[in-house]
Structures are given as C-alpha cells and as structure tokens.
Amino acid sequence: MSTKPIFVAAHPRACSTAFERVFMTQHDTIHCVHEPFGDAFYYGPERLSSRFENDKQTRLDSGFSESTYASVLEGIEREVSQGKRVFIKDIDYYLFAPDRKPTSIAPSLLSATNGQTLNKNHQNGNSSKGQDASHCSAEPGNPTVMPRAIQERFHFAFLIRDPHYSVPSYYRCTIPPLLEITKFYFDPLESGYDELRRHFNYLRDTGLVGPQVATRSDIDNTKIDSDPNIAKPTGHEICVVDADDLLDSPAAMIEAFCKSVGLQYDPGMLRWDREVDHRVANDKFEKWRGFHEDALHSDGLQRRSHKRAQKSEEEFDAEWRAKYGEEAAATIRRTVDRNMADYLYLKKFSMRV
C-alpha cells in the first residue's frame, strides 16, 4: 500500500477545498498541506505569474517573497518526517509557466535532476528573480518546473469540475463583494485545465500513474508508450475525481478515493463540526482569504438532495448575463469553451461508484 505523500492536483474552483476538509478531520494520522506551490508561483524569486510582478509590497506582505520551489518542497519533507501521511491539495498550474510558455526546471530544483539534495542557496533568495530569468533548464518531455525525480516521491491524484460551474465560480471571487477580500482580478489563463491535462498525460505516459484506472474495468489502458530509460512505472492507479460525482455520492467517492491512494476510510471523515476542525481549517485557508468561504462555513460533505439539472448552453448564457452582465457573461463563455475539451478528456478517466 502506498505511503507516499498524496498530491491532489486540481484547477481552481473544483470543490477541492471541501474535498480537502474531509482529510483535515483525520488529525492523528494525516497532515494536510494547503496549496503550497502558490507561494513560489506568485510571490517568490522564481515566480512565474505576473499577477504581482509590479506589486512588490504585496509580495512582501504575503510572507512568501523568499519562497522558492525548493523551500516549498523542503517544508513538505519536514512534514513527511513527522510520521503522518501527508495530503497535499494544490492548483496544478502553479507548476507551469502561464499561457503555454516554455516551462523549465526551477533553478532551485536543478540539482535534483542529478539525484542530489535540493540546492540550499536558492532557499535564501539567491536565484534569478522574475519570470524571464527564473528558469534555465528543461527536462525532455516534462512540462512542469518539478524534475521527474522529485515527482516520483508523490502519489498523484486529480480533481476536476465542469467548467460551466468552476469558471463562473472563480469569476464570482473576483468581483464585489468578494473582490474586497481576495484582491484578485479574473484571469482566464488561470482556469487550469490545460496544465492539468498536460501534467496528467506526462504522469501517465511516463508511468508515474497507471495503467490501471481506479474503479474502472471498462477501460483498456494497459499499454503505456513510456520511455524505458526514464523509470519503471510506479503502479499507482489513475485516480480522477469529478466534483459532480463527489457531490452526488460523497461517501462512496471518498471511500473509493481512499482505497486508491492507500488511506483508511472512516465515515466520520465527512463531518467537520467540531471546534478543532474549524480551527484547523481557518488556519490552513488564511492565506487565500475569500476563496474558501463556502467550505469554511460548512460542517460536512453532504450528498445533494437531487442530481444537478441539465442546462442548455443558452440557459447557461442567460444565467451568467443575469448574474454578471453582458460583458462578463461573454468572458465566462469564452473561458468555458476554451477549457471544455480538456475537461472532457480528463473526465474519461474519472472514477465511477
């Protein structure tokens, strides 16, 4: 059974925070790490995002202006050394240069390509700063900043949601009243599906996940065109959770997920109504205030009373116009359409219960 740190790769607004809260209830055996790589992606000297490029004060105020990809990983390794199973939930595009720009291995992680320890010099902010100089070496076939040697340390799983729901949910966080808390403008490039698909394919093609697909005997996925010189397959199942399926059958989906990644399932996972549960969640989610309000004010993952009603594209457009206005609805529509093919591709591998 796998004991590696679990890395749940997601895109924004995939119900991932509620999913994460399930495992936060297991304080004695699981340590949750909430979106750690955003520290390096947005704020540190190796930052890839231009969101705060001209806002040094915000980067300083974040407390992460010296965070590199190496220092984030070292923090995770410290948690692993404490003996609990580590559960990481993160946004996958934090490992990519935006807008399909070439992505190379982060400078602070370059030594890992030779099997060495992490480069401590970069932990102190001595790497090149800013997007243009932050990466200087590619690893053939690897679309991320993280060397394969490091990715082998994780047990990857994936969380997805239909863009018709995730995209407007993200947009809502970037307008009043939540804008006053999040301070984020809407950026269609942060939808995250393209990066998630590319990372999924890399992990699958190189044997870090698969060929078996969790809960799916209907998929003939036994042949992987992997490079025999890279490494042997890990044997980890392909584990993809769709948020709709999760909300329709939370207990069954969580139990299937636990089985796939090597966790002990406990029905009590789906309730977090104790004071300690809320205290832990408030502490974990503080750095991304405004994005987790629904999950923070919930007390459990409950099955919805009825399946989501099917809507036509025209009905979606009308709903978005009524809520956000013509211009915003057009932006949401373009963003949804741009990401549907990637979502539907990943959906083919999703668990069924």
N, C-alpha and C positions, 0 to 999 in steps of 0.2 A: 504494500500500500504506500502511496506517495506521501512523503513528509516534507517535500519542498514547499517554500513559500508559495501561496496561491496568488496569482496575478490575474485579476479580473479586468480585462481591457474593455473599455466602453467608449461610447461617444456621449456628448452632453445630453442631458435630459432623457436618459434611458431608464428612469426609475432606479438608477444604480444606488442612490443614497438609501432608499428604503431597503433595497437588497442588501446593502452593507450593514444596515442596522440589525438585520437578522443575526449576523455573526458577531456583532458587538455585544450581544446578550451573553455570549459564552466567555465571560471574563477570565475564567480559571484556565481555559485551555487554548484560547485563540487571542492573538493580539492583532487588531485592525490598524492598518496604516492608510490614511485617507489622502488620496491624490498627491503623493509626494513629489512627482516629477514636474508638476506645475511650478514649483519653486525655482527650478533651474530654467524651465522653458520661458517663464515670464520675467523673472527678476534678476537672475544671476549673471555672472560674466560670460557664460556660454549661451545666454538667452537666444532663442530662435524667433520668438514672437516680437513684432514691432509695436505691440499694444502700449507698452510703457517705455519705448525707446527714448522718447523725448521728455520723459517724466521721471527724472532721477529721484525726486523726493518720494514719489510713490514707491519706487523700488526700495529706497532706504527704509521707509516706514513699514514696508511689508515684513521686515526682519529676515528676508531671504536674499538680499542683494549680493551676498557672497556664496550662495548655494550653487554648486556645480552638480553635474550628473554623478560624479564620483562621490561627493559628500552626501548626496541623497542615498546612494547605494550603501555607503558606509553606515548611515543611520539605520537602514533596513537590516544590515548584517548584525548590528548591535542588538536589534530586537530579536533576530533569529537566535542569537547566542543565549537569550534568556530562557529558552526551552519551550516556549509556547509555539504553536503553529501560527505562522504569520499569514495574514489575509490582507492583500493589497487591492484596493479598488482605485483605478486611475483612468484618466482620459488618454486614449491611445495616441492622439495627435501630439501630445507632449513629447513624443519620441521622434517627431518628424519636423523638417523644415516646412513652413506653410506653403500652400499653393503649388504643391508638387515640385518645389525647388529641390535640387540635389541635396541629399542628406548624407553626411559622412559621420564617422565615429567621433563622438565628443572628445576633445583634446584630453580631458581628464581621465578618459577611459581607454586611451590608445594603448597603454601598456598591457591591458587585459587581452589584447589580440595575440600577445605572445605568452599568455598564461601567467603573467606576472601579477604582482599585487597592484592595487589602484595607486595612481600617481598622486602622492600626497601634496605635491607642490600646488596643484590646481585647487585643492581644498582651501587654500589661503588666498584664492582670488588671483593667482599669478598666470591664469590662462588669458588668451586673447579675448578682448571684450567685444560684444555686439554680434549681430547676425553674420556680417560679411566675413569676419575672421574667426568665428567661433568653432569651425570645423575644418579639419585639414587632411583627413584620411578616410577613404571609403573602404568598405569590406565588400567584395564582389557579391552581388545578389541580395545583400542586406539593406532594406530600405530605411532602417532606423539609426539612431545615434548609439545604440547599445550593441556591442560586439556579441556575436553568437555565443562565445564562451561564457558570457555573463547571462544571456538569455537561457542557457541550459540550466541555470540554477533555479529557475521558476517553473511552476506548474501553471500554464496559461489556460484561461477560460475566457468566454466572451459574452457580453451583454448587449443586446440590440433592441431597438424600438422603431416602429413605423415612423418615418419622417413626417407624415401628416400630423403626428402628435408631438414628436420631440422638437421639431423646428419652431412651431408657434409657442411651445412651452419655453424654449430658450429666448425667443423674441420677447415674451412677456416679462422676462427678468431684466430686460434692457430698456424698459420704458417705465415712467412713473406708474405706481409708487415705488416699485422695487428698484428702479434705477438709483434712487437716493441711497440705497444700501449697497447695491452691487457695484455701482460706478462703472459698469460695463456698457459699451455700445455694441450693437449687433454686428457681427462679422460672419457672413455666410461661409467664409473659409474655415470657421471653427465648428462646422457641422460634424466633422469627424468620421464620416462613413468611408470615404476614400482611403484614409490612413488605416482604418480598422480592417478593411478588405485586403489591402496590400500586406499588412502585417500578418493577418490570418493566412494568406497564401504563402508567405515566406515560411512561417512556422510549419505549415502543412507540407510544403514542398521539400523542406529540409529535414523532416522527421521529428521536429520538436513537439508536434501534436499529431495524432492519428496513427495508423489509418482508421481505426475504429471510431465510429461516431456514437456518442453516448445516447442510449435508449433506442438507437435506430438500427434495426436489422434489415431495413429495406434499401439501404444504400450500399452499393458495391464500390467500396473505397479502399480496396486492398492494395492497389498499385500506386506508389508514390515515386515520381520521377526525381528522386533526390540525388544529390552529388555524393557518391560513396566516399569521397575524400573529406567530406565535412565532418560527419559523425554518424554513429548509428542512431536509429530512431529511439526515442525515449519510451515509447509505449503508452504515453498519456493519451487518453481519449480526446477526440474533438468534442468540446463541451460548449455549446452555444445556447444561451437562454434568451428567449424573446419575451419582452416585458408583458405583452398581451397574454401569453401563455402563463406567465408568472401570476398575473392578476386574476386569471380565470381559475387556476388551480395552484394556489401558493404552497400548500403543504406538500402535494405530490411533486411539484417542481423543485422545491428546496431539498426534499429527500433524494430526488434523482441527482441533483447537483452534488450533494454531499457524497453520495455513493461514487460519483465520477471522480471527484478530486481527493477522496480519501479522508473525509470528515465523518464524525459520528453525528447522525441525525437525532435531534431532540425536538419533539413537537413544541416545547416551550420556547424554541428559537423565534417563533412567530409573534411573540408578545414582548413588548418592552415598556411596561407600565410601572416599573419600579423607579424609585428616585435615582438609584445608581445608574440605570440605563440612560436616563435623560441627562444626567451629569456628564457621563462619558461622551454622549453624542454632541452636547453643546460644546464641549472642549474640542472634539475632533473637527467639527464643522465651522469653527470660529473664523478660520482664515478665508473662507468663501461665503461670507455672510450674504444673505438674500437669495442664495441659490437653493437652500435646503429647508426653507420654511415649512413646506408641507410635511417632509419627513420628520422634522424636529417636533412638530406639533401632533404627530400621530402616536398611537400607543400599540401598534402592531401591524402585521401584514395580513389583511383580511381578504377573503375571497369576495370579489364584487358580486352584487346581487343578480346581475344578468350580464350576458355577453355584450360586448360593445356593439352598438348598432352600426350596420354598414351604411356608408355615405357615398354619394356620387362626388366626382371632382367638383361639379357645380355647387353642390351643397357645402363642401369644404370652403370653396372660394367665397360663398355668401357669408358663411360663418366668420371668416377672417376679415372680410370687409366690415361686417357689423361690429366686430370687436376692436379692430385696429385701424380701419380706414383703407381707402383705395390703394394708396402708395405702399403702405406696409403689407397689405394683402398680396400685392404683386411681388414684393420682395420675398415673402414667405413662399409663394407659389414657385418662383424660380428656384429657390433653395430646395424645396421639397423635390421638384422634378429632377434636379441635378443629382440628388442622392438616392433616388428610388432604386436604380439598378444595383447599386452596391448593397443596399439593404436586402433586396430580394435575393441576391446571390448568397449572402450570409444566412438568410432565412432558410435556405435549402438544407442547411446543416443543423438546424435548431432541434433541441430535444422535444420529444413527444411523450406525454404521460396520459 
